[in-house]
Amino acid sequence: MASANDALHLLSIDLASAPSSLRAALQLHGDDVEHWLGRAVAAGVTLAIVCGPDSVDLYSTEAGRHDAFKPLLQSLWSLGRNLEGFERVRTTEASGHAVVTHLMGQAASGKSAHGSSSASADAIDQGYSLAALNGTLCPELQELFELASMTAHRGQAEIESAPDSEPLSPLTSVPPQPSSMAPAYGPRERGSTLRLRSGPGHLCRLG
């Protein structure tokens, strides 16, 4: 039987709660995800990142969540703490069965918990494939992503084959549990680096 420390853990950053200018800076792209997965490999912890236009979802285990999430969150906090609207960016944390419900709900509906299409089949596939390539999936998270990917593609195929039908009903999403982005994960870590897109075609580096 899995212990409490093996339970899956989710932290979801709601980019829809940020002003558009701040959202552009906080969105992660493929090279950013590769960077943080590399950090997870070095720390020996589980991490998968599902990115969409309205949310960034971080998946790990109860035991590994601090080492997996802290460097990324502290870099985002350092980047955005002085920008207008940063204090309104909402995060949601969940563990255990609620993590399964969250990802499967997105896969079944093609939507995020915030009601937008930020967790489409492509976003789930990309998060899964990058984590698998970097070796940052535990068996439980790999099984969950395999099921979510199959569910998302099946739902997408059904919608495409019946465009006039009603969309699939989403599963119950994780209830919001307001929290701040960095303080809960300790003091600012020196040397954390995140490449973030601050505008079209422009990358800035945070040291």
C-alpha positions as CSV (number, residue, x, y, z in Angstrom):
1,M,0.0,0.0,0.0
2,A,1.3,3.4,-0.9
3,S,2.2,5.7,2.0
4,A,1.0,9.3,2.5
5,N,4.3,10.5,1.2
6,D,3.8,8.7,-2.1
7,A,0.4,10.5,-2.7
8,L,0.3,12.7,-5.7
9,H,0.3,16.5,-5.2
10,L,-0.9,19.3,-7.5
11,L,-0.2,23.0,-7.5
12,S,-2.1,24.9,-10.1
13,I,-1.3,28.6,-11.0
14,D,-4.3,30.4,-12.3
15,L,-3.0,32.7,-15.0
16,A,-6.5,33.8,-15.8
17,S,-6.5,35.7,-12.5
18,A,-3.5,37.9,-13.7
19,P,-3.5,41.0,-16.0
20,S,-2.7,40.1,-19.6
21,S,0.7,41.7,-19.4
22,L,1.6,39.6,-16.4
23,R,0.2,36.5,-17.9
24,A,2.6,36.9,-20.8
25,A,5.5,36.9,-18.4
26,L,4.4,34.0,-16.3
27,Q,3.5,31.6,-19.1
28,L,6.0,28.7,-19.5
29,H,7.2,27.4,-22.8
30,G,9.0,24.3,-23.8
31,D,12.5,25.4,-22.9
32,D,11.3,26.6,-19.5
33,V,9.7,23.3,-18.8
34,E,12.9,21.5,-19.9
35,H,14.9,23.6,-17.5
36,W,12.7,22.9,-14.5
37,L,12.4,19.2,-15.3
38,G,16.2,19.2,-15.3
39,R,16.2,20.7,-11.9
40,A,13.8,18.0,-10.7
41,V,16.2,15.3,-12.1
42,A,19.1,16.8,-10.2
43,A,17.0,16.8,-7.0
44,G,15.7,13.3,-7.6
45,V,12.0,14.3,-7.4
46,T,8.9,13.7,-9.4
47,L,7.6,16.5,-11.6
48,A,5.3,17.0,-14.5
49,I,4.2,20.4,-15.9
50,V,1.1,20.9,-17.9
51,C,1.0,24.4,-19.5
52,G,-1.9,26.2,-21.1
53,P,-2.8,29.8,-21.8
54,D,-4.8,30.1,-18.6
55,S,-3.0,27.9,-16.1
56,V,0.3,26.1,-15.2
57,D,-0.3,22.9,-13.4
58,L,2.6,21.3,-11.4
59,Y,2.4,17.6,-10.5
60,S,4.6,15.8,-8.0
61,T,4.3,13.7,-4.9
62,E,3.6,14.7,-1.3
63,A,7.2,13.9,-0.3
64,G,8.8,15.6,-3.3
65,R,6.6,18.6,-3.8
66,H,8.8,21.2,-1.9
67,D,11.9,20.3,-3.9
68,A,10.0,20.0,-7.1
69,F,7.9,23.2,-6.8
70,K,10.0,25.6,-4.7
71,P,12.7,26.8,-7.3
72,L,10.1,27.5,-10.0
73,L,7.7,29.3,-7.7
74,Q,10.4,31.4,-6.1
75,S,11.6,32.5,-9.5
76,L,8.1,33.4,-10.5
77,W,7.7,35.3,-7.3
78,S,11.0,37.1,-7.8
79,L,10.0,38.1,-11.3
80,G,6.5,39.2,-10.6
81,R,6.3,40.4,-7.0
82,N,6.7,44.1,-8.1
83,L,4.5,43.9,-11.1
84,E,0.9,45.2,-11.0
85,G,-1.7,42.5,-10.3
86,F,0.8,39.8,-9.1
87,E,-0.9,39.7,-5.7
88,R,-4.1,38.7,-7.4
89,V,-2.6,35.6,-9.0
90,R,-4.4,32.6,-7.5
91,T,-3.0,29.2,-6.8
92,T,-4.7,25.9,-5.9
93,E,-3.2,22.9,-4.1
94,A,-4.6,19.4,-3.9
95,S,-3.4,15.9,-3.0
96,G,-4.4,12.3,-3.4
97,H,-7.7,11.6,-5.2
98,A,-8.3,15.3,-5.8
99,V,-5.3,15.3,-8.1
100,V,-6.7,12.5,-10.2
101,T,-10.1,14.3,-10.3
102,H,-8.4,17.5,-11.5
103,L,-6.5,16.0,-14.4
104,M,-9.2,13.6,-15.5
105,G,-11.7,16.4,-15.4
106,Q,-9.5,18.5,-17.7
107,A,-9.0,15.5,-20.0
108,A,-12.7,14.7,-20.1
109,S,-13.9,18.2,-20.8
110,G,-10.9,19.6,-22.7
111,K,-11.0,22.5,-20.2
112,S,-9.2,23.7,-17.1
113,A,-10.7,24.0,-13.7
114,H,-11.1,27.7,-14.5
115,G,-13.3,27.0,-17.5
116,S,-11.0,27.6,-20.5
117,S,-9.3,25.2,-22.9
118,S,-5.9,25.4,-21.2
119,A,-5.6,21.6,-20.7
120,S,-6.4,20.2,-24.1
121,A,-5.1,16.9,-25.3
122,D,-2.0,18.6,-26.8
123,A,-1.1,20.2,-23.5
124,I,-1.6,17.0,-21.5
125,D,0.5,15.1,-24.1
126,Q,3.3,17.6,-24.1
127,G,3.5,17.7,-20.3
128,Y,3.5,13.9,-20.2
129,S,6.0,13.4,-23.0
130,L,8.5,16.0,-21.6
131,A,8.3,14.5,-18.1
132,A,8.7,10.9,-19.5
133,L,11.7,12.0,-21.7
134,N,13.4,13.5,-18.6
135,G,12.6,10.6,-16.3
136,T,10.7,12.7,-13.8
137,L,7.5,10.5,-13.6
138,C,6.8,8.2,-10.7
139,P,4.8,5.0,-11.7
140,E,1.5,6.5,-10.2
141,L,1.9,9.7,-12.1
142,Q,2.8,7.9,-15.4
143,E,-0.3,5.8,-15.1
144,L,-2.5,8.8,-14.4
145,F,-1.1,10.7,-17.5
146,E,-1.5,7.7,-19.7
147,L,-5.2,7.4,-18.7
148,A,-5.7,11.2,-19.0
149,S,-4.1,11.3,-22.5
150,M,-6.4,8.4,-23.7
151,T,-9.4,10.1,-22.2
152,A,-8.6,13.5,-23.8
153,H,-8.1,12.0,-27.2
154,R,-11.2,10.0,-27.1
155,G,-13.2,13.0,-26.0
156,Q,-11.7,15.1,-28.7
157,A,-12.5,12.5,-31.3
158,E,-16.1,12.3,-30.2
159,I,-16.5,16.1,-30.3
160,E,-15.0,16.3,-33.8
161,S,-17.2,13.5,-35.1
162,A,-20.3,15.2,-33.7
163,P,-19.7,19.0,-33.8
164,D,-23.3,19.9,-33.1
165,S,-23.5,17.8,-29.9
166,E,-23.1,19.1,-26.4
167,P,-19.6,19.0,-25.0
168,L,-18.7,16.3,-22.5
169,S,-19.6,17.2,-18.9
170,P,-16.5,17.9,-16.8
171,L,-15.7,16.0,-13.6
172,T,-15.8,17.9,-10.4
173,S,-12.8,20.2,-10.2
174,V,-10.6,20.8,-7.3
175,P,-12.1,23.5,-4.9
176,P,-9.9,26.6,-4.7
177,Q,-7.6,26.8,-1.7
178,P,-6.0,30.3,-1.9
179,S,-2.3,30.4,-1.3
180,S,0.6,32.6,-2.1
181,M,3.1,31.5,-4.7
182,A,6.5,31.5,-3.0
183,P,6.3,32.1,0.8
184,A,4.7,28.7,1.5
185,Y,7.8,27.1,0.0
186,G,10.4,28.8,2.0
187,P,12.7,31.9,1.5
188,R,14.0,32.9,-1.9
189,E,16.5,30.4,-3.2
190,R,19.6,32.1,-4.6
191,G,20.7,31.2,-8.0
192,S,17.3,30.1,-9.3
193,T,17.0,30.9,-13.0
194,L,13.9,31.0,-15.2
195,R,13.7,32.0,-18.9
196,L,10.4,33.7,-19.3
197,R,8.7,35.3,-22.3
198,S,8.0,38.9,-21.5
199,G,6.6,39.7,-25.0
200,P,6.4,38.3,-28.5
201,G,9.8,37.0,-29.5
202,H,11.5,38.3,-26.4
203,L,13.0,36.2,-23.6
204,C,14.3,37.6,-20.3
205,R,16.4,35.7,-17.8
206,L,16.0,35.9,-14.1
207,G,19.1,35.2,-12.0
